[in-house]
Amino acid sequence: MSNNTKEMFNNIAKNYDKLNDIISFKMHLNVKKHAINNVHLEPDAKVLDVCTGTGDIAIYLAKKITKGYVIGVDFSQNMLKIARTKAQNVENLTFLNADALNLPFNDNEFDACFISFGLRNLTDLKAGLKEMKRVTKSGGFVVNLDTGKPQGIIGVFYNLFFFHLVPIFGRLFNGDSSPYKYLPQSTKNFPSPDELVKIFEELGFKNVKKYDFLFGAISQQIGEI
């Protein structure tokens, strides 16, 4: 990830959760819970959450695998500060500052590796997936959750909302619309869910599955090692 992207996320960290709730009408929380439930995890699993942000996915994972352990990593110290505050009563969870393209872990260390709304921010998408695959055990899973590309009338309303209303919300509640112009622009250039499935398969993932949420506005890909 670039230094400009890191600076942007550090700057919006304070209002990040508030804006997510407003933009998604809090539906992102239910989507994240469903996405976790789509992945088979043993109660004692060891799981990595890459680009953890303010820690929603990591916290949900830690509460699901009560006998296991979760590590959340992010390049933004400000995001991690908020994540640690939210998770202060969650004992089986640790947050670390780390680069998604150079994870500080051994090969085959985790039973599953998640990334949510972060793959688009990597300077090399395929390298990021390869790095997550490297640290995941054979038989484990690499999981991506991100925006999709809904079609038809849903796509029209989706683009209207994402490209025009979201920046307005960003300006009103964050005082700066530029990060929330970056969000839809990064979505525009991001591969479609079907293209991501093909990328997973090209990189050697097995039994790749796709789940769509909110009429395709959000999509999940799960690849087995």
C-alpha positions, -999 to +999 in steps of 0.1 A: +000+000+000+012+035-007+020+061+019-008+083+006-033+055+012-019+049+047-022+086+055-058+087+042-068+058+064-051+073+094-070+106+088-104+090+085-100+065+114-118+086+139-151+086+120-146+054+100-171+033+119-197+061+120-194+066+083-197+028+076-228+027+097-244+056+078-233+045+043-246+010+048-274+017+072-255-006+096-261-035+072-223-041+069-223-056+104-248-084+095-230-090+062-197-095+081-213-120+105-228-140+076-195-139+057-178-155+087-205-181+091-199-191+054-164-204+064-160-237+084-138-229+114-130-252+143-135-238+178-097-239+183-087-224+149-060-198+145-071-171+122-055-140+106-075-109+096-055-088+071-063-051+067-084-054+098-092-017+100-111-010+132-114-047+139-150-057+132-142-090+115-114-099+139-137-093+169-165-113+154-141-141+146-126-141+181-161-144+196-169-173+173-138-194+179-137-191+216-110-217+220-090-204+191-069-173+185-072-143+161-046-118+150-056-087+132-031-067+111-033-033+095-008-007+083-028+022+099-018+028+135-049+050+140-072+023+128-055-002+152-058+022+181-096+021+177-097-016+171-078-022+204-102+000+223-132-019+208-116-053+216-103-045+251-125-072+267-117-099+240-089-120+253-082-143+223-074-114+200-042-094+192-037-065+168-004-059+150+009-032+127+020-050+095+022-048+057-003-071+039+023-078+012+050-088+037+032-106+066+055-113+096+044-149+100+057-183+091+044-204+062+013-226+070+007-208+103-031-201+101-062-222+096-079-193+078-069-158+065-096-131+060-094-098+042-123-074+041-126-043+020-088-042+019-077-062-012-086-032-034-060-010-015-030-033-021-005-022-048-004-058-060-037-077-056-023-111-067+008-107-045-015-100-015-035-132-022-003-152-026+010-139+007-022-149+025-020-183+009+016-186+021+007-182+057-024-205+056-023-242+062-032-269+037-069-275+040-074-239+053-092-210+037-084-176+023-114-153+024-121-120+006-151-097+013-155-066-007-178-045-029-194-062-059-206-049-092-244-052-092-261-051-126-294-038-140-316-013-121-298-023-088-265-013-104-279+021-115-290+029-079-258+014-065-236+037-087-258+067-080-255+062-042-218+052-042-204+077-066-226+107-056-241+104-022-212+087-004-188+116-010-215+139+004-217+119+036-180+119+038-179+157+036-207+161+061-195+137+088-157+137+081-152+172+069-135+159+037-151+142+008-118+131-009-114+098+009-150+089+000-144+097-036-115+073-035-137+045-022-161+043-052-132+050-076-113+021-062-144+000-066-147+010-102-112-003-109-115-034-088-121-068-104-157-081-104-166-110-081-165-134-110-131-121-121-119-125-085-130-162-085-109-167-117-079-150-100-083-173-070-083-203-093-053-191-113-034-188-081-041-224-072-069-221-048-093-251-048-131-253-045-135-215-049-169-203-037-187-170-042-215-155-020-233-123-029-249-099-004-273-070-007-282-078-043-246-081-053-234-048-037-210-069-016-195-102-025-174-128-008-149-153-023-136-183-004-106-203-017-093-235-001-056-242+001 
